[in-house]
């Protein structure tokens, strides 16, 4: 494997971050010899995944932020994150990719960072604004409540909706995932609307509690002024689990009628290719 050669300028970051660099060895293409004025500068970039344990009112907490582990090439970068309370029920995150542009000869996985949240003063649902756009929400447990241990991972609502942040449930036609996966990885779960129309992909929350993986995908109002076709569209929502521990799990998808949970096995080795689907 060729070494990862990233042109990085040392940064002193005011926020909190953590970079996990594991070169994939996938060729990122030729590197230009031309000078790059933007190399080394952080740039605002909205994170796509937020993962956390249950959050309690009045207690400072930390959430993990990253990007969806797809085929995008990263170059050993890190995430900078700062959090502030806008008002009760509204929390703002400012997230940056550092450096915004990096030059390297091989790709590394998506970076992972941590946001230190202040103590949230009221229980209930808090809307989460990332770089000025409301994309997710957090549930804050009331004082005295002891939430059941769980790990939660929420994917943001991508840009493209119309109007306010109004996630809504929908009837699921089919849901698919790999039957086996390697420990420590995030598992994608693909959820398809039974009859999508003028809507766009909203946030998706995956909660792992004990041996149950519970998936709750949401959709948003679609583009403004769009003429809706009469036909149904099987819109795909890709949800991601937190990094999984070894074990045998049952996957339950909210909105999938009359479907039994599907099994998911997490082991030390990568699973075989293929998908296991429930629904029609």
C-alpha positions, 0 to 999 in steps of 0.5 A: 500500500502506498503511503498517504501523502497529504499536504496538511498545514498544522492547525490549532483548533478552537473546537474539539475534533478527533481524526481517525486516519486509516488509508484505504489504498484506493488511488485518488488520481494524479496530484497537481504540482500547481500551488494551491492557495486553499490548501490548509484552510478550514472550510464550512461543511455540514456533517451528515451523521450525528451519533450519541448516547441518550442525552439528559437535561442539564448535563453536558454531553458529547456527540460524534459527527462524521460523513456518510461512509460512501465512496467519497475520497478524504485525505486524512482531514479532521472535523472542527465543531462548535456548539451553542444554544440559540434558544430553548429547543434550538441548538446550533452547530458550526462544523468545518472540514480541515483543511477544506482541500487536501492533496494526497495520493490515496484516500482515507476514510471519512473523518470523525469528530466530536462536538462538546454540547453545553448542558441543555436546560429543557427536556424534549425535542431540540432542533439541530441547526448545522451551519445555519440549516435545520437538518436533525433533532435531539431528544433530551430526557427529563430530570430524574429519568434514567434512559435505557442504555442505547447508541443512536445514529442520525443521518441529516436531511439533505438539502432539497426540501421545501419550506420548514423542517417538517419530517414526517413518517411514511409507509415503507414498502421494502427495507434491505441490509447486508445479512452479515457485517464486520464489527466496528463498521457502520451498516447501511440500511436502505428503506424504500417508500411504498408510494413516494411522490412530491417528497424528499429524503428527510432525516433517518434515526437508527437506535441500537438497544440491546440486540434490537436495531430500530430504524425510523426514516422520515421524509420532507416536503419536496421541491416548491412548485413541483407538479406531482406525477400520479405514479408512485416512486420508490424513493430510497432512504439510506440510514446508517447504524452506529459502529456495531459490536459483535453479536446477533441483532434483529432489525425493526423498520418503522412503517414496514407493515406486517414484516417480521424483524430481519436478522443481522450478524456482526462478527470479526470478519467482513460478511459475504456480499448480498442483501436481505430484504423485508417487505415487497 
